[in-house]
Amino acid sequence: MVQKQLSIELDPKIAPELFGKFDEHLRLIGEGLGLELSSRGNVLNVQGEEKTVAQALSVLETLRNRVAQGISLTPHDIRYALDLVREGKGREREWESATAEVIQVTARGKRIRPKTLGQKLYVEAIKNHNLTFGIGPAGTGKTYLAVAMAVAALQAKEVNRIVLTRPAVEAGEKLGFLPGDLQEKVDPYLRPLYDALFDLLGNELYGKFMERKIIEVAPLAYMRGRTLDDSFIILDEAQNTSSEQMKMFLTRMGFGSKVVVTGDVTQIDLPRGTRSGLVEVIEVLRDVDGIAVVHLSDKDVVRHELVQRIIRAYERYNHSGAAGADPGQGTGESSREQETGRL
């Protein structure tokens, strides 16, 4: 096998971010490709088999361009770039251009942009369709990106209000035992939506929009009988809707409105034997024009690396048939911790 050794001098303004703290990013690339990378000042040394050196240079070039765009690198970025290079289809270049667009800036000045090719596909689908389904595991950013797109549409005056809703499945039989009025009872189940809004808008703007009803966060039951014109409507955790609830929700859509439905079909908390409205609607609307369905995967998870491993382990378990349940139906098990903590 042909060995290759290179020394590359990099822009001293870019090198620290590219190399990572204590060369963490170089270590991840070296471990991922099976070669040696080290740095001295702003000089990078690469040594390994010719093929892996070429792959490392492709990864480093992609990451260097991201740093030049002002993007701070994370371990997820390194691992994702490695995965794309291993595919051998030049998709790392596609990722570089696809994630350059800033879709929103938070109240603290953080730039929100797609972090994976799947997320970019999801964002484009929302832009170009009146109804978009985003389906994928926890941690893929499907809810946060949808809320960011809604805030961007509101600020651009493309819509007049934002309506965020989700079913409160676990609260269904126990609302009477919880303190407060109905809104106070269901608020804990809506907390992830409030958190996303607060992060994007900041305290002052968030409070003003909520007070003026420009933004409404409500349980799904509140949607019945309404027609929502000129609105950006998001249904979160849609896997926990029944067939009737899903039909009711989708028929609330009025003129000038955009709807995004998000869910994870592997996390259905409905009573045992109840078919998920999300699973059913994907089949029902399969041939209807003007609707986008985007499936995000474990590759789009932007949380801790361990989350990806957990998701893959569960996928293997379910595919093996060990679980023994219909993936389109509820298990009869309540999961309050999952429901209130998942975005």
VMD Tcl script that draws the C-alpha trace (Angstrom):
set ca {
  {0.00 0.00 0.00}
  {1.30 3.41 -0.98}
  {2.01 5.66 1.99}
  {1.79 9.42 1.72}
  {2.95 12.24 3.96}
  {2.00 15.91 3.63}
  {2.57 19.15 5.48}
  {0.03 21.92 4.82}
  {0.26 25.51 5.99}
  {-3.14 26.99 6.84}
  {-4.47 30.47 7.50}
  {-3.59 31.14 11.17}
  {-7.06 32.65 11.66}
  {-8.76 29.44 10.55}
  {-6.38 26.76 11.87}
  {-7.42 26.85 15.58}
  {-11.11 26.30 14.78}
  {-10.31 23.69 12.14}
  {-7.96 21.72 14.40}
  {-10.23 21.95 17.44}
  {-9.33 22.37 21.09}
  {-6.26 20.25 21.83}
  {-6.52 19.00 18.22}
  {-9.82 17.25 19.00}
  {-11.09 17.57 15.42}
  {-7.86 16.17 13.99}
  {-8.09 13.25 16.40}
  {-11.64 12.45 15.26}
  {-10.62 12.56 11.59}
  {-7.56 10.41 12.24}
  {-9.57 7.80 14.15}
  {-12.34 7.86 11.56}
  {-10.05 7.26 8.59}
  {-7.20 5.38 10.19}
  {-4.32 7.82 9.65}
  {-2.16 10.21 11.61}
  {-2.84 13.94 11.83}
  {-0.93 16.41 13.96}
  {-0.39 20.14 14.07}
  {2.38 22.54 14.90}
  {1.20 26.12 14.98}
  {-0.85 26.56 11.82}
  {0.90 23.70 9.98}
  {-0.98 20.44 9.54}
  {0.86 17.14 9.10}
  {-0.95 14.20 7.49}
  {0.42 10.68 7.13}
  {-1.29 7.49 5.97}
  {-2.33 5.42 2.99}
  {-2.75 7.41 -0.20}
  {-6.52 6.79 -0.36}
  {-7.20 7.79 3.23}
  {-4.98 10.87 2.92}
  {-7.07 11.97 -0.07}
  {-10.24 11.42 1.98}
  {-8.80 13.40 4.90}
  {-7.90 16.30 2.61}
  {-11.46 16.32 1.24}
  {-12.89 16.42 4.77}
  {-10.48 19.16 5.83}
  {-11.22 21.27 2.76}
  {-14.96 21.05 3.41}
  {-14.51 21.94 7.08}
  {-12.09 24.75 6.24}
  {-14.67 26.34 3.97}
  {-17.29 26.12 6.72}
  {-14.97 27.88 9.15}
  {-14.32 30.56 6.52}
  {-18.10 31.12 6.39}
  {-18.09 31.83 10.13}
  {-19.47 28.45 11.18}
  {-18.15 27.05 14.46}
  {-17.34 23.36 14.09}
  {-18.72 20.69 16.41}
  {-17.81 17.00 16.81}
  {-21.06 16.26 14.96}
  {-19.79 18.24 11.95}
  {-16.60 16.19 11.89}
  {-18.40 12.85 12.11}
  {-20.97 13.88 9.51}
  {-18.27 15.01 7.05}
  {-16.49 11.68 7.56}
  {-19.70 9.75 6.84}
  {-20.23 11.69 3.61}
  {-16.65 11.15 2.44}
  {-16.91 7.42 3.12}
  {-19.93 7.29 0.80}
  {-17.55 8.27 -1.99}
  {-20.06 10.32 -3.97}
  {-18.67 13.79 -3.36}
  {-21.60 14.59 -1.08}
  {-19.38 16.54 1.30}
  {-19.28 19.33 -1.31}
  {-23.06 19.19 -1.57}
  {-23.29 19.49 2.21}
  {-20.93 22.46 2.19}
  {-23.19 24.49 -0.11}
  {-26.48 23.17 1.25}
  {-25.86 24.31 4.82}
  {-24.50 27.77 4.03}
  {-27.91 29.51 4.10}
  {-28.97 31.18 7.36}
  {-32.72 30.77 7.85}
  {-33.06 32.72 11.10}
  {-31.01 34.53 13.76}
  {-31.94 33.97 17.40}
  {-32.41 36.74 19.95}
  {-28.86 36.05 21.17}
  {-27.42 36.39 17.68}
  {-26.96 32.69 16.93}
  {-27.38 31.86 13.26}
  {-29.78 29.02 12.57}
  {-29.05 26.99 9.47}
  {-29.54 23.38 8.33}
  {-26.78 21.16 9.70}
  {-27.26 18.12 7.48}
  {-28.40 17.35 3.94}
  {-31.60 15.90 5.35}
  {-32.32 19.09 7.26}
  {-31.66 21.15 4.13}
  {-34.14 18.99 2.19}
  {-36.67 19.53 5.00}
  {-36.20 23.33 4.99}
  {-36.56 23.48 1.20}
  {-39.71 21.37 1.37}
  {-41.25 23.79 3.87}
  {-40.38 26.74 1.63}
  {-41.87 25.20 -1.50}
  {-44.98 23.40 -0.21}
  {-48.11 24.42 1.65}
  {-48.15 21.13 3.56}
  {-44.96 19.38 4.70}
  {-44.54 16.26 6.81}
  {-41.22 15.98 8.68}
  {-40.77 12.45 10.03}
  {-37.74 11.32 11.97}
  {-36.26 10.40 15.35}
  {-35.65 12.71 18.28}
  {-32.75 15.11 17.85}
  {-33.09 15.69 14.10}
  {-34.24 19.29 14.61}
  {-37.60 18.80 12.89}
  {-39.56 20.85 15.43}
  {-36.98 23.59 16.02}
  {-36.40 24.15 12.30}
  {-40.14 24.28 11.66}
  {-40.55 26.93 14.38}
  {-37.56 28.87 12.96}
  {-39.16 28.82 9.50}
  {-42.45 29.99 11.03}
  {-40.77 32.92 12.79}
  {-38.94 33.85 9.56}
  {-42.24 33.78 7.63}
  {-43.91 35.97 10.26}
  {-41.09 38.52 10.25}
  {-41.17 38.59 6.43}
  {-44.94 39.28 6.63}
  {-45.69 36.13 4.63}
  {-48.18 35.15 7.36}
  {-50.03 37.07 10.05}
  {-49.69 34.61 12.89}
  {-48.13 31.37 14.07}
  {-50.17 28.53 15.55}
  {-48.31 25.72 17.32}
  {-50.11 22.65 18.58}
  {-49.49 19.13 19.76}
  {-51.60 16.35 21.26}
  {-51.37 15.82 25.03}
  {-51.87 12.08 24.95}
  {-50.67 11.24 28.44}
  {-52.82 13.99 29.97}
  {-55.98 12.63 28.34}
  {-57.32 10.59 31.24}
  {-55.62 12.51 34.04}
  {-56.40 16.19 33.40}
  {-58.88 16.28 36.26}
  {-56.18 15.35 38.74}
  {-53.85 18.18 37.67}
  {-54.03 21.66 39.29}
  {-55.16 24.78 37.41}
  {-57.42 25.51 34.45}
  {-57.26 23.54 31.19}
  {-54.46 25.69 29.70}
  {-52.34 25.28 32.84}
  {-52.97 21.53 32.79}
  {-51.69 21.06 29.25}
  {-48.87 23.65 29.31}
  {-46.21 21.09 30.39}
  {-46.91 19.12 27.21}
  {-46.45 22.25 25.11}
  {-43.22 23.33 26.82}
  {-40.83 22.30 23.98}
  {-42.73 24.65 21.65}
  {-42.55 27.52 24.14}
  {-38.82 26.90 24.60}
  {-38.14 27.05 20.85}
  {-40.08 30.31 20.51}
  {-38.35 31.88 23.48}
  {-34.92 30.96 22.12}
  {-35.70 32.43 18.69}
  {-37.52 35.60 19.75}
  {-36.17 36.54 23.17}
  {-38.18 37.52 26.22}
  {-39.59 40.88 25.06}
  {-40.72 39.93 21.56}
  {-41.96 36.55 22.73}
  {-44.13 38.19 25.39}
  {-45.50 40.80 22.97}
  {-46.45 38.26 20.29}
  {-48.08 35.94 22.81}
  {-50.04 38.79 24.42}
  {-51.35 40.01 21.06}
  {-52.23 36.44 19.98}
  {-49.88 36.76 17.01}
  {-48.43 33.50 18.29}
  {-50.71 30.87 19.74}
  {-49.59 27.68 21.45}
  {-52.48 25.35 22.18}
  {-53.39 21.68 22.56}
  {-54.76 19.97 19.48}
  {-58.27 19.83 20.95}
  {-58.47 23.63 20.63}
  {-58.23 23.41 16.83}
  {-61.66 21.88 16.27}
  {-64.15 24.13 14.47}
  {-61.58 26.73 13.39}
  {-60.36 27.89 9.98}
  {-56.83 29.28 10.03}
  {-56.13 31.77 7.23}
  {-52.77 33.50 6.63}
  {-51.15 31.37 9.33}
  {-48.08 29.21 9.77}
  {-49.36 26.14 11.58}
  {-47.19 23.45 13.15}
  {-48.51 20.15 14.52}
  {-45.80 18.58 16.66}
  {-45.65 14.97 17.92}
  {-48.21 14.04 15.27}
  {-47.57 10.32 15.74}
  {-49.79 10.64 18.80}
  {-52.85 11.80 16.85}
  {-55.69 9.47 15.99}
  {-57.01 9.23 12.43}
  {-59.91 11.51 13.34}
  {-57.66 14.12 14.96}
  {-55.32 14.20 11.97}
  {-58.19 14.70 9.53}
  {-59.67 17.40 11.77}
  {-56.34 19.22 11.97}
  {-55.52 19.15 8.26}
  {-58.95 20.49 7.34}
  {-58.33 23.60 9.52}
  {-55.96 24.92 6.85}
  {-57.22 28.16 5.31}
  {-56.17 30.47 2.49}
  {-52.62 31.81 2.60}
  {-51.55 29.30 5.21}
  {-48.62 26.91 5.49}
  {-48.74 23.71 7.55}
  {-45.87 21.60 8.91}
  {-46.56 18.28 10.61}
  {-43.73 16.65 12.58}
  {-43.50 13.30 14.28}
  {-41.53 10.17 15.09}
  {-43.37 6.99 14.11}
  {-41.14 4.94 16.45}
  {-42.44 6.84 19.51}
  {-46.20 6.28 19.43}
  {-47.85 6.73 22.85}
  {-51.45 6.03 21.81}
  {-53.58 3.42 23.60}
  {-52.82 -0.12 22.49}
  {-54.44 -0.96 19.15}
  {-55.05 2.68 18.14}
  {-53.60 3.42 14.72}
  {-51.47 6.56 14.48}
  {-53.01 9.32 12.39}
  {-49.53 10.23 11.12}
  {-48.80 6.71 9.86}
  {-52.19 6.57 8.17}
  {-52.11 10.03 6.56}
  {-48.81 9.34 4.81}
  {-50.51 6.42 3.07}
  {-53.75 8.31 2.39}
  {-52.06 11.37 0.85}
  {-49.33 9.48 -1.00}
  {-50.56 10.50 -4.46}
  {-51.83 14.00 -3.61}
  {-49.92 16.81 -5.36}
  {-48.54 19.78 -3.44}
  {-47.55 17.79 -0.35}
  {-43.98 17.05 0.75}
  {-42.92 14.16 2.97}
  {-39.35 14.33 4.30}
  {-37.88 11.40 6.21}
  {-34.99 12.31 8.52}
  {-32.72 9.56 9.85}
  {-30.15 8.92 12.54}
  {-27.61 10.65 10.27}
  {-29.55 13.90 10.82}
  {-29.40 13.68 14.63}
  {-27.47 16.69 15.91}
  {-27.36 15.77 19.58}
  {-24.72 13.77 21.43}
  {-23.13 10.97 19.40}
  {-24.63 8.46 21.85}
  {-28.14 9.48 20.72}
  {-27.33 8.26 17.21}
  {-26.09 4.95 18.60}
  {-29.24 4.53 20.71}
  {-31.51 5.20 17.71}
  {-29.59 2.72 15.55}
  {-29.77 0.09 18.30}
  {-33.55 0.46 18.56}
  {-33.89 0.30 14.77}
  {-31.97 -2.98 14.71}
  {-34.12 -4.30 17.54}
  {-37.38 -3.36 15.83}
  {-36.28 -4.68 12.44}
  {-35.33 -8.00 14.00}
  {-38.96 -8.49 14.97}
  {-38.08 -8.77 18.64}
  {-40.43 -5.96 19.57}
  {-43.40 -7.79 18.09}
  {-45.64 -4.70 17.72}
  {-47.26 -3.00 14.76}
  {-45.17 0.18 14.26}
  {-48.29 2.03 13.17}
  {-50.17 1.42 16.41}
  {-49.84 2.55 19.98}
  {-48.22 0.38 22.62}
  {-50.57 1.41 25.39}
  {-47.61 2.75 27.35}
  {-47.46 6.33 28.57}
  {-44.16 8.17 28.31}
  {-44.42 11.60 29.92}
  {-40.65 12.12 30.17}
  {-40.22 11.42 26.47}
  {-43.12 13.66 25.50}
  {-42.12 16.74 27.45}
  {-38.43 16.56 26.66}
  {-38.32 15.81 22.98}
  {-37.77 18.27 20.13}
}
mol new
graphics top color blue
foreach p $ca { graphics top sphere $p radius 0.5 }
foreach p [lrange $ca 0 end-1] q [lrange $ca 1 end] { graphics top cylinder $p $q radius 0.2 }
display resetview
